[in-house]
Amino acid sequence: MAYRMEQIKSLAHELRKQSSTFVTGRSFSPSRRISGEFLRRKTKESALDLTEEQAARALQFTQKLLDDDALWARFSRAKHLDTKRTRLCSLGLYLSRRCRDPPSSLFSVTTVRGHLPQRAGVGSDVFVGTIRGQKVAVKRLRYFLNLPDVRRPKAQRAFFREALVWTQLRHPNVLRLQSLDVTTYPNMPSMIFPWLEKGNIVETRNRMGSMPDTAQLDEWLLQVASGMSYLHDKKIVHGDLRGANILISDDMRAQVTDFGLITFARDHCRDFYSWSDAYERWNSPELIDPPSSSVSKTGRTVASDVFAFAFVCTEVYSGQQPFGECNLLQVHRKVLSGERPEMPTSPVMSSNLCSMVEMCWSQAAGDRPTMTDVVARMKKFAAA
């Protein structure tokens, strides 16, 4: 059975009329019927039987409800709240495939300060900007710069669909994507994040001196693991986990960022591999040499994220990139031969953390723990 506009309207009417009871569960049946049933269908024949205009109206409403943080916070203790939000996110993503344009709430207009970026990363430049007086980070994506005009619309639509998912992520250790800006730099969409003055985790660690507090480092690593576990629970592979992509908030929380961008760039960017040296030091054996691995050639996985996390642990403790004295070719040879970075000595990692790191960078992907397991182990260490 296909779903017609009358059913979408029925859902919208019910949610507008009793939005609070929707969140607490007493009137969730309309959404359960629409979102739950179509999620079980896998074929194109199950697509929503809506015109593009109808799907756009339904998507605007769904996104408006998802963006109402005050409503969700009001019922933060309601049963199965995350499941309900996930269903709505899935409905929104499904509707977006029927629309030429994403919902208007995904976009904002920023005022950028100056012409020079404050920071530059892999395929992006970060500027300081403001939205309604709030200081924000404007991350201009160079991925789109060399795309031919014929490919740009398709790449942008794919990116907008990914951004719809990213804006709905809610975790204290995942940096929230606030919106997109497509007007300041017309050929290069920008991602809008909160501005974090402290910079990334390695920069912050190195400002603490040669012997930083190991309790603080362990707390940050646990927070990174928690953020990664959350992403994996949401079926999101980071693909580029390293110190530069872990920021420290004003209240000293570690927050993971830039997840999913490498996968997007690999699929859509012409000169993607010209940036490879910036992130491949954290690559697992199966990413370096897929044919020699038992892992199928499917690209980055949750297991490769776990491997990268192990390298991040040594990076945070040492304040240096893994195998910092080697070029990329030498790094790859070492990793494929089973060599790993030396355990840091300034400060010294605990034996428990060393053991966990060794599990995470196991040569075979199947021998590595999940990030959920890592979080459980690290919490156990902290409580001991």
Secondary structure as GFF3:
##gff-version 3
##sequence-region A 1 384
A	DSSP	alpha_helix	5	17	.	.	.	ID=ss1
A	DSSP	alpha_helix	19	24	.	.	.	ID=ss2
A	DSSP	alpha_helix	29	31	.	.	.	ID=ss3
A	DSSP	pi_helix	32	36	.	.	.	ID=ss4
A	DSSP	alpha_helix	37	39	.	.	.	ID=ss5
A	DSSP	three_ten_helix	44	46	.	.	.	ID=ss6
A	DSSP	alpha_helix	52	66	.	.	.	ID=ss7
A	DSSP	alpha_helix	69	74	.	.	.	ID=ss8
A	DSSP	alpha_helix	81	96	.	.	.	ID=ss9
A	DSSP	three_ten_helix	104	106	.	.	.	ID=ss10
A	DSSP	beta_strand	111	112	.	.	.	ID=ss11
A	DSSP	beta_strand	119	121	.	.	.	ID=ss12
A	DSSP	beta_strand	124	131	.	.	.	ID=ss13
A	DSSP	beta_strand	134	141	.	.	.	ID=ss14
A	DSSP	three_ten_helix	142	144	.	.	.	ID=ss15
A	DSSP	alpha_helix	152	166	.	.	.	ID=ss16
A	DSSP	beta_strand	179	181	.	.	.	ID=ss17
A	DSSP	beta_strand	190	194	.	.	.	ID=ss18
A	DSSP	alpha_helix	201	206	.	.	.	ID=ss19
A	DSSP	alpha_helix	214	233	.	.	.	ID=ss20
A	DSSP	three_ten_helix	243	245	.	.	.	ID=ss21
A	DSSP	beta_strand	246	248	.	.	.	ID=ss22
A	DSSP	beta_strand	254	256	.	.	.	ID=ss23
A	DSSP	alpha_helix	261	268	.	.	.	ID=ss24
A	DSSP	three_ten_helix	272	278	.	.	.	ID=ss25
A	DSSP	three_ten_helix	280	282	.	.	.	ID=ss26
A	DSSP	alpha_helix	285	288	.	.	.	ID=ss27
A	DSSP	three_ten_helix	290	292	.	.	.	ID=ss28
A	DSSP	alpha_helix	302	318	.	.	.	ID=ss29
A	DSSP	alpha_helix	328	336	.	.	.	ID=ss30
A	DSSP	alpha_helix	351	360	.	.	.	ID=ss31
A	DSSP	three_ten_helix	365	367	.	.	.	ID=ss32
A	DSSP	alpha_helix	371	383	.	.	.	ID=ss33
###
